[in-house]
């Protein structure tokens, strides 16, 4: 018997295409203090050309658009891009271009952007090192890459627990990296790295699994995994392990600056 299974990138595209409307209205993605922090860390002057990677429904691109000259927003999912176009039209923002694209093979020339952003999408990158090489390529010397993503604890037990329950919830999940991992990868790609602030995202468990269209069987497996985990490992993420009514994820910001001589 032959089973045709999608590649990981196909799984990411399918997952988020089906959930595009839910992400357009998701409060966790549409707003939050991290957007203001990303804008501040980007050190915007007003005339920048910005690229937003894995833009999803476009919340980051649309947040930056009023403050810069123009924004290019790319994503693997065309339905996600359609949500972004719709929201941009509703808000009267005409300086955002929406394009289907892969973060590991960006369809832009060298040294084309002043700033690059990535918000809550990097845990789906199949090859983050290659994506960072592309970021360095398209950034102008002195430009900045501002990344905000769910991050893993620095300890091995917490890291393993987080990434296991994320994969149980969402088969397109690749990895929540540690902040130290991101800093190391930034430096290896040629970016000067700086770790920024962190936030805990407190979400309703039901909304969280519905947004990713997690099957009932997977939800039960996830609940069982949480309830069997050591209390000190699960406590930061699941304050109510019996009911699993809430889930908490930590998001961290990392900034990379491209040296002027690179």
N, C-alpha and C positions, 0 to 999 in steps of 0.2 A: 504494500500500500504506500502511495506517495503523498506526502503532505507538503503543500506549498505554503511556506510561511514568509511573511514580509521581512524585508531588511529593517534594521533599526530606524533608519531615516524614513522609510515608508510607514513604519508604525507611528513615528512622531507626527508625520503629516496627517495620517488617518485619525489619530487621537484628537488632534487639535482642530482639524477641519470639522469633525462632528460636534465639538464643544465650543465652536467660535462664538455663538450668540451668548453662551453662558459667561465666557471670559470678557465679552464686551460690557457686561453689567456687573461683573464681580467686584465687590467693594475692595477686596484685598489688592486687586490689580489696578483698579481705576484711580485709587487715591492712596495716601499714606505719607508719613514724614520722610520716607526714603526718596521720594521724587524731589522734594525740596533739597535734600542733602546731595543728591546726584547733580542737580543744577548748580549748587554752590561749589561742589568739588570740580565741576567742569570748568569753572572760572570763565564764564561766558562774558564776552565783550559786546556782542550783538551782531557781528558780521560773519559769524562762523557758518561753515558748511558741516552738518552733522550727519552721521550714519548711525541708525539704530538697528542692532542685530537681533534677530528672533523677535520681531516687533509684536507678534501676536495681534491683538485687536487694536494696537496702536497707542496705548495710553502714555507710554514714555515719549514717543515721537510727538504726540499732540501736546504734551506738557512742555516740551522744549521748543516747539514751533514758534510761539509768540516772542521768544527771546533771541532767536537766531535768524540768519538770512534764509536758510533752507535746510530741509531734512530729507534724507533718503531712508526709507524704512523697508527692510526686507524680512521675509519669512518663507518657510517651506509651504505653508498652507494658504491657498488662494482664498478659501472662505474667511480666514482670519484677516487677510488683506482687505477683503470686501467690507468687513466690519470697520476697519480703520478708515477706509474711504468714506463710509457712511457717517462715522463720527466726525471726521474732518469737515465734511459738507455741512453737517448740523451746526458746527462751531464756526463756520466761515473761515476756515484755515486753508489757504490755497498754496502754501509753500512746502507741502509735504508730497513727495513722490513715493508711490507704493510699488514694490517690485518683488516678484517671487525669486528667491535666491537661497543659496547654501552658504552658511558662514565659513565653511572650509574651502570655498572656491568663490570668492566675492567677484561680482561682475563689474568691477570698478578699476580705474587706472591707479598706478602708483601715486602716492602722496596727494591724494585727492580730497581728503577730509581734514578738518581742524580738530574735530572731536568724534569719538566713537562711543556709543553707549550699548549696554546689554543689561536688561533687567528681568530677573526671574526666568531666564531661558537657558543659561549656560549649563544647567544640570542635565540638559538634553543633548549637549554637544558630544558627538561620538569620538571626536579627536580634538580636545581642547588645545593641545599644543599647535596643531595645524591651524585652528581658528585664530590663535594668537599671532602666528606668523602672518596670516592674512591681515589682521588688524595693524600690525607694524608696517606691512607693505602699503596699505592705503592711507595711513596717517602721515600728515606732513611733519617734518622735524619740529619738535616743540609741542606737538599735539598731544592730546590726552585721551586715554581709554578709561571710561568710568563703568565699572562692573558692579552690579548688585545681584546677589543670588542667595538662595538658601545655602547655608554652610553647615558642615559637619563639625561636631566637637573635635577637639585636638586629641582626646583620648581614644584608643582603639575600640573599646567596648561601646562607647556612645556613637562613634562613627559607624560601626558595623550595624548597630541597632537601627539608626536613622535610615541608612541606605537600604537595609532589608525591608523595613516597612514601607518605604517609598516605592520600591519595586513591586511589593505586593499590591499596592494601590494602583500603580501605573506602570505598565510593561514598557512604556517608552522612556522611562526614567533611566539615565545612565549613571550619574553620580553627583551627590552633593559633596563638593570638595571642601577641605579645611581651608581656612584663610591662609595658613602657612603654605599650603599647596599652591594656592593661587599666586601668592607672592613669589614663590620659587619659579613657577611657570612664567610669570611676567618677566622676571629677571633673565631667565634662559632665552626668552624671545627677544630680549634687548630693551625691555621697558624698565625704567626705574619705578619700583613699586612702593606703594604706601597703603597700609591698612587703615581704613576709616571706621566710622561708627557701625554699631550693630543694633538690630531691633528684634524683639520677639513678636511673631505674628500669631495671634490667638484666633483660631477659626473653629466654627461649628463643624464637628466631625461629619455629620450627614451631608452638609453642603460640600465639604471637601471631597468626599468620595463620589457624590453625584456629579460634580463638575468634571471629574476624570472618567465618568461612566464606568466605575469599578463594578464588576459583577457581584451579585449577592454572595456567591461562593467565595470570591476573593475578599469581600468585606468580612465574612465570618473567619476566614483564615487570618486576616489582619487583626481582628479582635482577639483571637486565640493567641496569636504571637505576642501581642502586647501584654495580655494577662499572664502569660507564662514567663515573661522577661523579668530579670532581677529588678526589684523596686527602685534601686538607686540609679539604674541605667535608664529606665522608662520615665522616671518622675519628671524630668525637664520637659518632656514632650506630651505626656498624657497625665494631667493632674487627676483625672477620674478614670483609672484603668478598668474598672468593672463595667461602667456604662459607656466608656469611650465617647462621652458627649462632646468633648473639646479636644483639639490637637494644637500644639504649639510648635512652630518652626522658627529657627533663628536665621535671620538674613544679615549678611555682612557686605560691606562696601569696600572695594579695592580700587585704587587709582594707579594707572600706569602712564608714565610720561615718556614719550619718544625723544631721546637725546637729539640735539640739533645737528650733530655730526653724523647721524645714522641715516 
